[in-house]
Amino acid sequence: MRLSIAIGLCLVLSTILTIDSAVAQSTRSARYQVQVGKPHPDFVFPNIQDGKPTRLSDFRGKKVLLVHFASW
Amino acid sequence: MKNLIKEKKLVMLGVIQEQHADRCRLFQQWKGLDFPIVQDALNQNAIAVVPVLMLIDEHGIVRSRRPNPRTLVADFIDKKFDKPASMAEPIAADFSKEDYWQKRYDKNPDDATNIIGLADTKLVWNRKTKKIKEAIKLYEAAIKKESKPADIHFRLGVAHRMLYESTGQANADLFAKAVSSWETALGMNRNQYIWRRRIQQYGPRLKKPYSFYDWVAQARKEIMARGEKPHPLPVEPNGAELAKRARQMIADANSKNPDPTNKITRVAKNMVTTHVNFVPSHPKPGDVVAVHVGLNISESGNWNHETEAMKLWIEKPDSEIVLSRQLVRDETPYKISESRKSVSLSFEVKIPENATKAVDLSAFALFNMCEKENEQCVFRRKDIAIKIPLSK
């Protein structure tokens, strides 16, 4: 999937995405196993703008569209 | 969807599977992405392909892994979700702190999770050379403790890549270790496309799904046209990272030897050293291999990028070996004229089907450089012997 597929278009493409194969053949731990109807495991990564920690749980109380993507 | 975000009915959070934060920033600037983006350089979320989208409700519950734009508002935005009996535990506030993992590690140094957690923290949140080296040792220790260490091999590859780039000097050993670690990881999990992309990023064009960073030049152009200054890239993508996908290997038949009479003065011994790497690391007969030639200049001199670009000429071998390019030019857009930063030049070689031993090639590089001792800037040649090891 190329970068030219802008984030906004990702939703349109959602019906053809093979998300089932995408998530979590995790060899590390079950915390990355994501299932509909179950809590999404929390994570923390650096924000690319300032490097500060950003957690998924920072968005608790809001409806979130989580997008995993790449620039290539 | 923009309206939903504007009306604060929806928040978008991006997780980018990218090795270089600065490249993420340039991409974000170019596309005008105004939502928060975080970087998962070690693939800690174990995403195997991109893009992946998920809808998560206000309680942190995954409501869809296949969002439908037609039903998004009715099925998600306007829907009230009940608070579940059990919620995901937010991770510890100091989860991203090295101290947190150091304490866990000190308590139980045999636990692979603690070892990897400590190493990850050093890489993700620190990135200093000393910390990268410590992380490498930890990953190596963790690999010995795990029966399925594929993801640790991937992390180890990332650590070696970071160390390789941290000094600004090419080190064949570090690059080779990065590629080898990624190859090992992928060998253990062939369906991990994020890992596969790391090898393809530096690999031959025939194996590429697309050019990985050809967008960088376009992004800069468009950003500058908007009157903005593009985010700088400390590590410029070059060579194989910019190369476009090819369907077949076409031999270079038009290039001309830039030193046909073999008269350009050789550079002084030890002034310039070369390191050669291959992706894949050990090709089989019939494979196409990307060859990366890195040149380092000693502290007694520096490159002079002010005049013509550095060139690499590869002698055409007598055998059935096919070269994608005989003449390679450094196309890095230098902002400063003098630098000691390592220069990398890449080309591709098709190994003959009947090859039985390592493939030997002769090459030479031509470059402008300045010598500190006599303050002279000169044009020099460096002869390079390339030996491509074959898979056993």
Interface residues (C-beta under 8 A of the other chain):
Chain A: M1 R2 L3 S4 I5 A6 I7 G8 C10 L11 V12 L13 S14 T15 L17 T18 I19 D20 S21 A22 V23 A24 Q25 S26 T27 R28 S29 Y32 V34 Q35 V36 G37 K38 P39 H40 P41 D42 F43 V44 F45 P46 N47 I48 Q49 G51 P53 T54 R55 L56 S57 F59 R60 G61 K62 K63 V64 L65 L66 V67 H68 F69 A70 S71 W72
Chain B: M1 K2 K9 L10 V11 M12 L13 G14 V15 I16 Q17 E18 A21 R23 C24 R25 F27 Q28 K31 L33 F35 P36 I37 V38 Q39 D40 Q44 N45 A46 I47 A48 V49 V50 P51 V52 L53 M54 L55 I56 D57 E58 H59 G60 I61 V62 R63 S64 R65 R66 P67 N68 P69 L72 F76 I77 P84 S86 M87 A88 E89 P90 I91 F95 S96 T113 I116 V124 W125 K148 P149 A150 D151 N189 N191 Q192 I194 R197 Q201 Y210 F212 Y213 W215
